[in-house]
């Protein structure tokens, strides 16, 4: 019987706790052991008044864009609390992970790039080229990149951002992580990357920075290299992309 490719390997998963479940299951299916160390906390916005006002007037918009699975989770919860998506409203998102979350929430038609998982990939789609005069609402967390909205405005669209969840730095002790032996770290956002780097003093830095780091985007990979990670492996997007990268790495290093 062939052993599972990740058998005997300890993999650190740094996604927010609610989002880590699927990746944990996928890694365990391949025999890996998961160490959860969530580097971001995701919470509802403190004042949901603006969010609630927006979802009551969704029929005013031509397109709704959800920037992440968390935007889907909190945005769709707000929408479903007052009704359903207007029949004429188109829905888009930046990646296949978010698209799947939308489908699970009952949205059957989703505009999303087949490859890539970022604003650039979404903006390259034909459906987002001719948006002159379109009214677009973007559901997202607090802050973040402005590339998507700025580009759509430059193409002639009216764009409104809606914050539907809040990201924060968790209270973590890096020693809790370092008490484990681990073979690889998975990381899915630049923000989480910075938080992890800030936790490392000289005593821990060498130990962490020598561990292979798996990231699903070129931008995160470049930032990790600048921050001193010695081995950064860029994978395809989404949980499946990261896990496929882990499996390929494990099989190549046997």
N, C-alpha and C positions, 0 to 999 in steps of 0.2 A: 504493500500500500504506500503510495507516494505521500510524503509528509506535506503539510500545508506550508505555503511559502513564508509566512510570517511567524511560524512556530518558534517559540523561544525568544521572540523579540518583544521588548517593552517600548511602546510608542506613546509619546506624550501628545495629548489632544488638548489644544488651548482654546477651542471655540467656546462661546458662552454656553453655560450648562444646558439650557433648553435645546440648543442646536447641536450638541455633541452626541446625542443619542444615536442618530443614523450612522455617523462616522464610526462610533464605537462598535456598533453592530457589524459594520462592514469589515473592520479590522479584525474583530474576533472571528468572523466567518473564515478568514484566511489564517487563523491560528495565533494571531498576535494578542498581546496583553496590553490593555489601555490604561494609561495613567492620566486621569483628568486633572487639568490645571487651568481652569477658565480665566483668561486674561481680560475679559470684558464682562461687565454686568449690563443686562438689558432690562429696562423698566419702562412702564407707561409714562407718558409725559405728565408732569405734575398738574398742569392745567389743560384739560382736553377741550376747552371751549372752542378754540379756533378749529381744531380737528373736527369736532361735531358740526360746527357751522359749515365747514367745507363739504362734508359728506351729504348734507341735506340739499346741496345745490350742485351735485355732480352732473345733473342734466345740462348744466351750463357749459360743460367741457366736451371737447371732441376726443381727447385722449388722456388716459391716466397711466402714469409710469410708476412702477414700484421698484425701488432701488435695491432691495435686498429681501431675503426671506423674512427678516424681522419687520420690514415695511409692509410686506404682505400680511403677516400675522396680526399686527396692530392696526393697520389700515383697513383690512377686510373685516376685522372685528367691529370697528367703528361703523363701517358701511352696513354690515349686517344687523347692527343694533337699531338702525332706522329703516331698513328695507333691503333692497337689492340694487345691484348695478343697473343703471339705465340701459335699456336695450341698444341704444345707438352709440354708447360709449366704447371706444376701442381701448384695449388694455395691453400694455407692454412692460417688459422688464429686462434687466441687463444680462441675465444668465439662465441656464437651464435649471439650476437649483431653485431659483425663485419662480421660474415658470411652472415647475412641478408643484411647488407650494400653492400657487394660484389655482392650478387644476384641482388640487385636493380641496381647495376652498370653494370649488364649484364653477370656476371660470373656464369655459371650454375653449375659447379662442384667445390665444396669447401670442403677441408679437415678441419674439426673442431671438437673439443670434444663436445659430446652431453651434458655432465655435466662439470661444472667448467668453468672458464674463464680466465685462466692464462697460463704461459709458462709450468708449470708442467703438466697441463692437456693435452696440445698439445703434449708434449714430450712423454707422456704415450701411444699415439696412435700407432697402428701397422705400419702405413705408414711412421713414422719417426724413426723407429728402424734401418733399414738397409739402411743407407745413405752413406756408404763408397764410396768415389769418386764423390759424388753428388756435384753440384755447387748450392748453395742456396743464395738467396738475401733476406734480411729482411728489409722491409719498416717500419720505426718507427719515433717517434719524437726525438728531441735532447736529448741525454743521455738516462737514464733508465737502467733497469737491464740487466746484461750480461749473465744470466743463459741460455737462449735459445741458443744463439750463441755458448757459451762455451761448452755446452753439445753436440750440433751437431758437433762441431769440434772434440770433444773427440770421437765421433762415426765415424770419418773419413771423414766428409764433408768439403768442402771449403765454407766458409761463408763470405758474404760481407754485411755490414750494410749500409743502405741508409737513411739519414735524410730527411724527406719530409715535416715536419712541425715543428714549434717552439712553445714551451710552455713558458708562462711568468706569473708572479704574477700581477694580476690586481690592479688598484688603487681603493680601496674600503674603505668606512667608516663604521666600525662595528656599529656605531650608527644608520645608515640607516636600518640595520637589526633589531636592538634592539628596534626600534620605533614600530615594529609589535609585536603582540602576536602570538607565534607559539608553536605548539605542538610536532613537530618532525623535525629532520634534516636528509636529505639524502646526502650521500657523497660517491664518487666512486674512489678516488685515495689517496694514502698516501701523495702525494705532496700537494694536496688541503687541506688535514687534517692539515698538518704542517702550511700552510698559515693561516688557520682559527685560530689555536692555537696561532700563533704569534700576531694576532690582539687583543687578549684578555688581557687587564690589570686587575688588581685586582678588579676594580669596576664591570667588566662585566663577569669575569671568572665563578663565582658561578652560575650566571643566565644561561650561555650557557652550562656548563658542566653537568647540571642537566637535560637537555633536551634529550629525547631518540634519539640516533644516529643510523641510518640504513645504513649499509655498505654491499657490495656484496662479500667481500673476507675476509678470516681468517686473512691474513697478515695485512689488514687495521684495522680490529677489535682489534687485539692485540696491534697495535700501539696506537689506540685511548684510550684503557684502560691504557696504560703506560702514556699517556699524561693527564690522569685525568678524562676522561668521565665516568660518574657513571652508565649509562645504555646504553650498546652497543648491538645492535641486528644485527646479521649476517644473511643476506638473500641469496637467490639464485642469480645467476649472471644475468646481463642485466636489462633493465628497468622493464620487466615483473616480474623478481625475486624480485626486490626492492619493487615494488607496491604490489605484493602478500604478502610480509612481512609486509608492512604497513597495509594492510587489515586485516591480521590475528591478528596483534597487536591490532588494533582498535576494532575488534570483541571480543577479549579476555578481553579488559579493560572496556567494556560497563557495 
